[in-house]
Amino acid sequence: VIKFGKVNIKPDDLNDSFNQVLLKLKPQSDTDLLMYSISLDSNSVFFTETSVNDQFEDARLLEWFNKQALGSEVGSSIETYHYPFSSDQRKYFDIHIPTNIKSELTDAARGLSLELRELGVGIFSAEAGARYWFNASQHQSYAIWRIGKPHQLLIIKNGSLSSYITFKVNENKITAITKYGSKVAAD
């Protein structure tokens, strides 16, 4: 890591802002190819959970879900990525990224001769970092906690995604906002 930073972008300002952001973060270097890992704020994407039934092939069910939940024009406005929860749950965690955000970022990087190596989302980027930098994957079970408004908690059990929870704390009382995955682990 040569340089890191945070730059806020208002959704209305997408026209040339990704170029400006990448230029601000671009280090002064003689390297021909610069690689970037970018993490989108969780508020700029959408999350859902899909339960699957043993009678259906997962890929076909997920494709059907995308059409039903997001409409037939989903390919032009949203890209969806499905991540399995632990195998005993028969569920997928779905992340929906607006296509305009992803294409603006990749176009800006390409235009500046940069390589967009990874595009992550919030706490999930932190979990990837924990596995890479802190060898969290050596532990079969662990949690990643993003302290903020709202708090976010990612629970990994037996090496697999178990739960993703958002919650708030008011006067020593914890109130769940969203729970995805194992409800047992979330409680």
Secondary structure by P-SEA (a helix, b strand, c coil): ccccbbbbbbccccccaaaaaaaaacccccccbbbbbbbcccccbbbbbbbbcccccaaaaaaaaaaaaccccccccbbbbbbbccccccbbbbbbccaaaaaaaaaaaaaacccccccccaaaaaaaaaaccccccccccbbbbbbcccbbbbbbccccccbbbbbcccccbbbbccccccccccc
